[in-house]
Amino acid sequence: MPVTSLALRGQWRLDPQWMVQAALLDGVPGDLQHPRRFQSIRLSSEEGARGAGELEHRRGDVRWGIGHWRYSAKFDRLDAVSDDGEPMSGRGNSGTYGFVDLPLAGEEGRRWHGMFRLGEASGRFNSVDFTAQAALLRQGGLLGRPDEQFGIAVAYARFGSAARAADADLTRSESVIELTWRLPVGGRFTLQPDVQYILNSGGRRRADDTVAVGLRVDVDLSP
């Protein structure tokens, strides 16, 4: 169940092309033992805070950026246990990411757009220590209508060596291939079917590959 976090956010535009964003968030929003219970805000050094910063450059339809996040609190380590077998804790749970979004080919209303993202996180604390995503979006879709979109995406998540050493059933990676199509129908309805093929579901060695199918329906109720 999503829980809203107390946060302080700021955005600074250095010039028309460069922008810096930063945020400081409560490290543990809500109550982990009772996720459905409303809880007043509790700030402590034990729960800590999460800080994040991002630098973005935009020129025309081309956008790229890099960012970094870090927790101040201690986390259980995956790569170290005490003499009695309990996980040892430490600081330094952090990660870095980068992204690029840009037009690739075609004319206005019938154009291909591309996206690529990379991210890494400390393998001492996180099961997934590296991710990569790539996507192609066709504005104009399969029928060539300007209000239609068709997309294909691939996502890859690598499980770190510490996580795999701690869990013998964990394989090296999980990958997802996704197809989606957004099609306005009749002026007020928009249909978006989505199909995902998941390889190594959950990173489990004996898990079968999985197919997930969904349909999103948007309805415009404006006068």
N, C-alpha and C positions, 0 to 999 in steps of 0.2 A: 504494500500500500504506500503510495508516494506521500512524503511528509515535507511540507515547506520548511526551508531552513532560514533562520535569521541571517541576513547578508548585508554587506556594505559594498556597493558597486560604484565604479567610476569609469568615465570614458573621456578621453582627451583627443581631439582632432588636431594634429600638429600642422597639417596643411590639407588641401583638397585630396591628396593621395594617401597620406600616412595617418594612422590612428592607433592609439594605445588604449587597451582596456584592462581593468584589474578588478578583482573581487576578493573579499574576505568573508568566509562563511563559517557558521557553526559546524564543528567537526562531526557531531553526532546529533542531528535533529530528531526530535521526538523521543520516544521510549522504546528501545530495542526489545525489551521484555514484554511490552504491551503496545504493539504497533498501531492498534486502533484507538488507543486512549489519547485524548487531547492532554497535552502537558505544557505547563508554562515553560518559558525559555530558561534553560539551565546552562550556564557557561562555567567551565572549569578547566584547569590545566590538564586534568586526566583525559577529558574528551578532546581538548585541543581545538584547533581551527584548521581550516583548509584555505590556502591562498592560491590564487591563480592570476596569471598575467598573459596578455596576448598582444602581439604587434602585427598589424594588418596593413597591407598595401593594396590599393585599388586604382586601376587605370583603365577607364572604359569598362568593358565587360570582363576584364582579367583581374582576378583577385587572388592574393596569396598571403599566407601568414604563418607565424610560429608562436607557440605558447608553451607555458610551463606551469605545473601545479605541484603543490607540496602540502603535506599534513605536518602539523607541529607535534601531535601526540605520538606516543609509542604504539607500535603494532606488534603482534606476534610474528616472529620470523619463521619462514618455511625452511630455512637452511641451518637451523641450530636448535637443539633441545638441551635442557638441563640434565643433570645426572639422574634425576628421577623420571625423565622422559617427558617433561612438560615443555611446551614451546618457550623459547626465550624471546624477550621483547627488545625492541630497539627503535630508534628514530631514523628518519630518512626516507619515508614512504613518499615517493615523488615520481613524476613522469613528464615527458616532453612530447610535443606533437607538431606537425606541420601540415599545411593543406594548400592546394592549388585548384582554382575553378576558372575555366576559360572556354570561350567559343572555339569550335574546331573547324566547321565547314558549313556551307549553306548560306542562304539569304534570310533576311528578317522574316520571321513567321514559319520558316522551314529550315531550322538550324540545329546542328548537333552541338551539344555542350559536353565538356568533359570535367571530371572531378577526380582528384587523387589525394589520399590522406595517409599519413604514416604516424604511428604513435608508439612510444615505449614507456614502460613503467618498471620500477624496481622489482626484480625477480626475487628478492629476499622476502618481500611481503605480499606480492600479487601472483596468483596462479598464471595469469596471462601477462607476459612481459613484452610482447610486440604485436602490433596489429597493422594491417594494410588494407585499404579499401580503394576501389576504382569503380567509376560509374560513367555511363554514357546516357545522355538524355536527348531525345529527339523532340524538339518543339515542332509540332505539326503532325507528330505521331504516324500511325500506320495509314490513316485515311487522308493525310495531308491537310487537315483543318488546323488553322492557327491557334485555336483554343484547346487543342488536343496534345497530349504528351505520352511518349513511350520511353521506357527506361530499362536498362540492363545494368546490373551491378555485381561485383564480386568482392567478398570480404574474407580476410584471412586472419586468424588469431593463433598465435604461438604460445604454448604452455612452456614456462621456464624450466630450466634443469632442476632447480630446487623443488618445484612443485611436483615434477615427475619422479624425483627421488623419494619424495614423501608419500607418493601414491602410485603404486606399481601398475594400476589399471589405467592411469592417465597416459594418453598418447601424445604425440608431439604437437598436434594442431587440430583446429576445426576450421572448415571453410564453408561458405554459403554463396550460392549463385541465385540471383533474384531477377525476375522479370515482372514489370508492372506496366499498366496501361491506364491512363486517366482520360476519360471520354465524357464530355458534356452531352446530355441527352435532353431534348425538349425544352431547353432554356432554363429550367429550374433544378434539374437533377444532374449529378455527376457521378458516374460509376468508375471505380478503380479496382479491377481485379489484380491480384498479386499472387505469384507463385515463387516459392523458395525451395531450393534443393540443398540440404544440409549434409555435408560429408563429415564423418566422425562426430556424430551428434554428442554434444557435451564433452567431447574429448575422450570418450570411453572406447577402449580397444574392442570390446565385444558388441558395441552398439551398432545397429543397422543405420544406414543412411536414411534420412527422413525427408519427406516432401510435406511442406506446409502450404495450404491454399487459403486465401482470404479474399474478401470483397468489402470495399468501403463505399458507402453511399452517402453523398452530400446532398442536402435539400436546401434550396434558397427560398426562404419564407418572406423576403422583403416585398413590400407592396409594389 
